[in-house]
Amino acid sequence: MQYQRKPDWLKIQLPKSDSYKKINQLLKENNLHTICTSGKCPNMGECWNNGTATFMILGDTCTRGCRFCNVNTSKNPAPPDENEPVKLARTIAKLGLKHAVLTSVDRDDLPQKGAHHWQRTIKEIKYKNPNLTIEALIPDFDANPRLLDMVIDAEPDIISHNLETVRRLTPKIRSKAEYTTSLRVLKYLAQNDVQTKSGIMVGLGETLDDILEVMDDLIKVGCEIFTIGQYLQPSPKNIPVQRYVEPSEFEKYKAIGIEKGFTVVESGPLVRSSYHAEQHLSK
C-alpha cells in the first residue's frame, strides 16, 4: 500500500520538558520501561507533566507478535526481574506521581503468565505510594479466572484490557489473542465489582457497523470506559494505516458511545488507552 502522509492534526512534537528528562533518567538508571516511550505516545509530554505515566512491567519482550505493535518479540524472553516491583515503587515515589498506569508484555512462557508478578508489583507500589491511584492495563491471561483473581486481589483502582480492534479484523491484527477471550476477561472483571475499561484503534479498515458492534459488546459485558484513537504505523514492519480518520468522526463516536451507556468515552486522533487515565476514576 502506498505511504499516506499524516494530516496536520496528527503532527506532534516529542516532549523536552524537565519532567520528561527527569522521568527518562530515572527509568534508565533502574532499567525500567514505559509504554509511553517504547510506543512513542503522542500524549507523553501532557501526561508526564500532569503527574501520570504508564509503566511496562515483565520486561520489554513479548511472546506474541501483534501486527500493530512495535514491542520486541521472542518465544523465550529473559526471565522477569524479581526486583522490578521494588524498583518501580521507589521510582514512582521519587517522581511524586499522582496516578500510574501499569501494563505489560504478554508472557505466555511463564507458568502463571506473569500474574503473580503483576500482583506483587501493584501491592509494592501501593505500599510505598499510599496516595497514588493505579490503573492495571492487563493482557488477557487466557481469561483464566485464577490468574485474573491475582490482579483483582491487589486492588488497583481500575483494571483495563484492550480489544485493540473490531471483531472482524482481530485475526488479522492480533497474535493469539481472540476477541471473545478479551470479552470474557472484561466480563469476569465487571462481575467482580471492578471498574473496567477497554479501547480500540481505528484506521485499520473497520466500518462504522464494526465499531458499533464493539460498543454493544463492551456494554453487554459491563465495561464502563471506552477509548478510541487513530492507529499509527510504528515501523515499516507493522501493518500499514488504511486511512486517517477525521476529528469530526471521532466526535461522532464519542456521542454514540455516551448514548449507548459508557460512563466515559475518550475519542480523538491522538487518544491512547491511558489518555486522561487519572480522570476516569469512579466517574
TORSEMI-649459 format. One line per field, with one value per residue (C-alpha): residue number from 1; residue in one letter; chain; z, y, x. Coordinates in steps of 0.02 Angstrom, whole numbers. Example, Ala and Ser with C-alpha at 12.3 -4.5 7.8 and 13.67 -1.06 7.14 Angstrom:
// residues 2
nr: (1 / 2)
rest: (a / s)
kette: (A / A)
Z: (390 / 357)
Y: (-225 / -53)
X: (615 / 684)
END
This chain:
// residues 283
nr: (1 / 2 / 3 / 4 / 5 / 6 / 7 / 8 / 9 / 10 / 11 / 12 / 13 / 14 / 15 / 16 / 17 / 18 / 19 / 20 / 21 / 22 / 23 / 24 / 25 / 26 / 27 / 28 / 29 / 30 / 31 / 32 / 33 / 34 / 35 / 36 / 37 / 38 / 39 / 40 / 41 / 42 / 43 / 44 / 45 / 46 / 47 / 48 / 49 / 50 / 51 / 52 / 53 / 54 / 55 / 56 / 57 / 58 / 59 / 60 / 61 / 62 / 63 / 64 / 65 / 66 / 67 / 68 / 69 / 70 / 71 / 72 / 73 / 74 / 75 / 76 / 77 / 78 / 79 / 80 / 81 / 82 / 83 / 84 / 85 / 86 / 87 / 88 / 89 / 90 / 91 / 92 / 93 / 94 / 95 / 96 / 97 / 98 / 99 / 100 / 101 / 102 / 103 / 104 / 105 / 106 / 107 / 108 / 109 / 110 / 111 / 112 / 113 / 114 / 115 / 116 / 117 / 118 / 119 / 120 / 121 / 122 / 123 / 124 / 125 / 126 / 127 / 128 / 129 / 130 / 131 / 132 / 133 / 134 / 135 / 136 / 137 / 138 / 139 / 140 / 141 / 142 / 143 / 144 / 145 / 146 / 147 / 148 / 149 / 150 / 151 / 152 / 153 / 154 / 155 / 156 / 157 / 158 / 159 / 160 / 161 / 162 / 163 / 164 / 165 / 166 / 167 / 168 / 169 / 170 / 171 / 172 / 173 / 174 / 175 / 176 / 177 / 178 / 179 / 180 / 181 / 182 / 183 / 184 / 185 / 186 / 187 / 188 / 189 / 190 / 191 / 192 / 193 / 194 / 195 / 196 / 197 / 198 / 199 / 200 / 201 / 202 / 203 / 204 / 205 / 206 / 207 / 208 / 209 / 210 / 211 / 212 / 213 / 214 / 215 / 216 / 217 / 218 / 219 / 220 / 221 / 222 / 223 / 224 / 225 / 226 / 227 / 228 / 229 / 230 / 231 / 232 / 233 / 234 / 235 / 236 / 237 / 238 / 239 / 240 / 241 / 242 / 243 / 244 / 245 / 246 / 247 / 248 / 249 / 250 / 251 / 252 / 253 / 254 / 255 / 256 / 257 / 258 / 259 / 260 / 261 / 262 / 263 / 264 / 265 / 266 / 267 / 268 / 269 / 270 / 271 / 272 / 273 / 274 / 275 / 276 / 277 / 278 / 279 / 280 / 281 / 282 / 283)
rest: (m / q / y / q / r / k / p / d / w / l / k / i / q / l / p / k / s / d / s / y / k / k / i / n / q / l / l / k / e / n / n / l / h / t / i / c / t / s / g / k / c / p / n / m / g / e / c / w / n / n / g / t / a / t / f / m / i / l / g / d / t / c / t / r / g / c / r / f / c / n / v / n / t / s / k / n / p / a / p / p / d / e / n / e / p / v / k / l / a / r / t / i / a / k / l / g / l / k / h / a / v / l / t / s / v / d / r / d / d / l / p / q / k / g / a / h / h / w / q / r / t / i / k / e / i / k / y / k / n / p / n / l / t / i / e / a / l / i / p / d / f / d / a / n / p / r / l / l / d / m / v / i / d / a / e / p / d / i / i / s / h / n / l / e / t / v / r / r / l / t / p / k / i / r / s / k / a / e / y / t / t / s / l / r / v / l / k / y / l / a / q / n / d / v / q / t / k / s / g / i / m / v / g / l / g / e / t / l / d / d / i / l / e / v / m / d / d / l / i / k / v / g / c / e / i / f / t / i / g / q / y / l / q / p / s / p / k / n / i / p / v / q / r / y / v / e / p / s / e / f / e / k / y / k / a / i / g / i / e / k / g / f / t / v / v / e / s / g / p / l / v / r / s / s / y / h / a / e / q / h / l / s / k)
kette: (A / A / A / A / A / A / A / A / A / A / A / A / A / A / A / A / A / A / A / A / A / A / A / A / A / A / A / A / A / A / A / A / A / A / A / A / A / A / A / A / A / A / A / A / A / A / A / A / A / A / A / A / A / A / A / A / A / A / A / A / A / A / A / A / A / A / A / A / A / A / A / A / A / A / A / A / A / A / A / A / A / A / A / A / A / A / A / A / A / A / A / A / A / A / A / A / A / A / A / A / A / A / A / A / A / A / A / A / A / A / A / A / A / A / A / A / A / A / A / A / A / A / A / A / A / A / A / A / A / A / A / A / A / A / A / A / A / A / A / A / A / A / A / A / A / A / A / A / A / A / A / A / A / A / A / A / A / A / A / A / A / A / A / A / A / A / A / A / A / A / A / A / A / A / A / A / A / A / A / A / A / A / A / A / A / A / A / A / A / A / A / A / A / A / A / A / A / A / A / A / A / A / A / A / A / A / A / A / A / A / A / A / A / A / A / A / A / A / A / A / A / A / A / A / A / A / A / A / A / A / A / A / A / A / A / A / A / A / A / A / A / A / A / A / A / A / A / A / A / A / A / A / A / A / A / A / A / A / A / A / A / A / A / A / A / A / A / A / A / A / A / A / A / A / A / A / A / A / A / A / A / A / A)
Z: (0 / -43 / 105 / 166 / 229 / 404 / 413 / 514 / 664 / 691 / 687 / 861 / 945 / 1069 / 1243 / 1300 / 1471 / 1636 / 1689 / 1534 / 1565 / 1749 / 1715 / 1571 / 1678 / 1824 / 1706 / 1630 / 1800 / 1860 / 1695 / 1692 / 1541 / 1495 / 1352 / 1335 / 1261 / 1177 / 1093 / 1053 / 1130 / 1065 / 1236 / 1333 / 1375 / 1431 / 1541 / 1621 / 1660 / 1742 / 1856 / 1760 / 1674 / 1600 / 1653 / 1564 / 1678 / 1648 / 1529 / 1355 / 1253 / 1215 / 1175 / 1048 / 887 / 853 / 686 / 758 / 897 / 888 / 1051 / 1035 / 1019 / 1065 / 1117 / 1258 / 1333 / 1477 / 1650 / 1739 / 1855 / 2029 / 2098 / 1974 / 2094 / 2225 / 2097 / 2013 / 2178 / 2230 / 2061 / 2068 / 2243 / 2183 / 2038 / 2152 / 2030 / 2067 / 1953 / 1872 / 1734 / 1731 / 1577 / 1521 / 1378 / 1361 / 1449 / 1387 / 1430 / 1618 / 1724 / 1784 / 1630 / 1744 / 1851 / 2016 / 1962 / 1924 / 2097 / 2184 / 2083 / 2120 / 2306 / 2321 / 2229 / 2341 / 2498 / 2455 / 2374 / 2480 / 2397 / 2219 / 2111 / 1993 / 1831 / 1779 / 1590 / 1583 / 1450 / 1430 / 1539 / 1426 / 1529 / 1669 / 1825 / 1944 / 1860 / 1846 / 2032 / 2071 / 1992 / 2069 / 2241 / 2226 / 2216 / 2078 / 2057 / 1876 / 1776 / 1589 / 1444 / 1263 / 1122 / 1009 / 853 / 795 / 795 / 606 / 599 / 757 / 670 / 551 / 681 / 843 / 876 / 977 / 1063 / 1024 / 1027 / 1128 / 1254 / 1284 / 1312 / 1438 / 1532 / 1543 / 1593 / 1734 / 1799 / 1796 / 1884 / 2024 / 2051 / 1961 / 1865 / 1688 / 1532 / 1353 / 1192 / 1006 / 866 / 703 / 530 / 500 / 382 / 505 / 463 / 570 / 594 / 658 / 786 / 842 / 868 / 981 / 1084 / 1104 / 1151 / 1283 / 1359 / 1370 / 1473 / 1592 / 1526 / 1588 / 1500 / 1313 / 1219 / 1031 / 938 / 771 / 731 / 683 / 599 / 718 / 594 / 413 / 477 / 556 / 469 / 368 / 402 / 290 / 320 / 437 / 525 / 532 / 704 / 669 / 652 / 823 / 896 / 820 / 901 / 1070 / 1059 / 1009 / 1150 / 1284 / 1215 / 1225 / 1409 / 1437 / 1585 / 1495 / 1310 / 1259 / 1070 / 962 / 838 / 973 / 1108 / 1181 / 1312 / 1457 / 1397 / 1540 / 1641 / 1806 / 1765 / 1740 / 1921 / 1985 / 1856)
Y: (0 / 174 / 279 / 406 / 573 / 613 / 752 / 909 / 854 / 706 / 804 / 814 / 863 / 745 / 821 / 910 / 972 / 948 / 820 / 717 / 722 / 675 / 526 / 466 / 473 / 377 / 243 / 216 / 211 / 74 / -21 / 10 / 31 / 140 / 110 / 299 / 296 / 124 / 164 / 344 / 402 / 573 / 623 / 584 / 764 / 807 / 653 / 665 / 849 / 804 / 677 / 521 / 390 / 216 / 86 / -79 / -224 / -402 / -342 / -267 / -427 / -505 / -686 / -630 / -531 / -424 / -334 / -162 / -169 / -124 / -209 / -340 / -520 / -689 / -860 / -862 / -689 / -657 / -702 / -561 / -450 / -508 / -337 / -242 / -216 / -133 / -30 / 31 / 75 / 177 / 263 / 315 / 385 / 486 / 555 / 606 / 541 / 556 / 415 / 269 / 153 / -19 / -125 / -272 / -378 / -549 / -684 / -847 / -929 / -911 / -1036 / -902 / -792 / -658 / -637 / -660 / -530 / -412 / -442 / -411 / -254 / -172 / -213 / -148 / 14 / 42 / 7 / 137 / 260 / 256 / 410 / 350 / 287 / 141 / 75 / -101 / -121 / -309 / -443 / -574 / -711 / -828 / -770 / -887 / -837 / -893 / -777 / -632 / -652 / -619 / -447 / -412 / -460 / -322 / -195 / -74 / 68 / 21 / -137 / -115 / -234 / -177 / -260 / -163 / -182 / -238 / -419 / -441 / -381 / -466 / -621 / -507 / -382 / -477 / -628 / -772 / -653 / -681 / -556 / -669 / -706 / -520 / -500 / -643 / -554 / -392 / -483 / -575 / -414 / -323 / -468 / -448 / -265 / -197 / -34 / -87 / -3 / -53 / 28 / 7 / 88 / 144 / 171 / -15 / -49 / -57 / 7 / 106 / -54 / -140 / -2 / -4 / -193 / -164 / -36 / -151 / -299 / -197 / -129 / -307 / -366 / -217 / -113 / 67 / 165 / 162 / 239 / 255 / 331 / 332 / 189 / 250 / 130 / 125 / 47 / -18 / -198 / -161 / -163 / -2 / 129 / 109 / 285 / 434 / 466 / 647 / 729 / 756 / 569 / 542 / 666 / 560 / 402 / 490 / 546 / 371 / 290 / 403 / 372 / 184 / 196 / 213 / 325 / 394 / 395 / 464 / 481 / 576 / 553 / 558 / 464 / 313 / 192 / 283 / 459 / 559 / 397 / 491 / 572 / 408 / 351 / 315 / 425)
X: (0 / 64 / 126 / -2 / 60 / -2 / -132 / -94 / -196 / -79 / 83 / 160 / 322 / 401 / 421 / 579 / 522 / 614 / 481 / 518 / 706 / 686 / 573 / 681 / 839 / 762 / 695 / 867 / 952 / 833 / 817 / 629 / 517 / 369 / 250 / 250 / 425 / 426 / 260 / 310 / 146 / 91 / 24 / 182 / 225 / 48 / 31 / 203 / 177 / 10 / 92 / 39 / 147 / 121 / 249 / 279 / 324 / 388 / 524 / 521 / 500 / 330 / 291 / 161 / 184 / 31 / 44 / 6 / 137 / 322 / 375 / 513 / 451 / 525 / 462 / 590 / 614 / 733 / 663 / 571 / 672 / 621 / 671 / 563 / 415 / 526 / 625 / 466 / 383 / 536 / 548 / 365 / 393 / 543 / 441 / 298 / 167 / -19 / -76 / 14 / -43 / 39 / 42 / 148 / 204 / 120 / 221 / 145 / 312 / 285 / 185 / 63 / 87 / 158 / 1 / 94 / 222 / 78 / 6 / 173 / 206 / 38 / 48 / 226 / 183 / 31 / 133 / 266 / 144 / -16 / -92 / -61 / -204 / -167 / -239 / -189 / -193 / -178 / -150 / -287 / -206 / -309 / -461 / -406 / -508 / -370 / -244 / -366 / -404 / -221 / -233 / -404 / -334 / -201 / -344 / -293 / -418 / -460 / -422 / -422 / -398 / -399 / -492 / -370 / -478 / -650 / -709 / -693 / -511 / -447 / -373 / -279 / -216 / -186 / -75 / -150 / -270 / -454 / -596 / -710 / -571 / -549 / -735 / -731 / -591 / -691 / -850 / -762 / -686 / -854 / -939 / -812 / -857 / -703 / -713 / -670 / -604 / -563 / -510 / -482 / -383 / -463 / -394 / -362 / -507 / -652 / -827 / -949 / -1051 / -894 / -866 / -1048 / -1032 / -881 / -976 / -1126 / -1016 / -925 / -1084 / -1154 / -1005 / -1013 / -869 / -886 / -747 / -708 / -561 / -543 / -396 / -306 / -189 / -16 / 105 / 256 / 378 / 384 / 364 / 195 / 27 / 0 / -132 / -284 / -348 / -335 / -499 / -560 / -579 / -764 / -787 / -709 / -834 / -972 / -903 / -897 / -1078 / -1136 / -1035 / -1108 / -1283 / -1254 / -1211 / -1023 / -983 / -830 / -781 / -611 / -617 / -493 / -350 / -215 / -310 / -222 / -288 / -206 / -253 / -331 / -325 / -317 / -485 / -578 / -581 / -757 / -842)
END
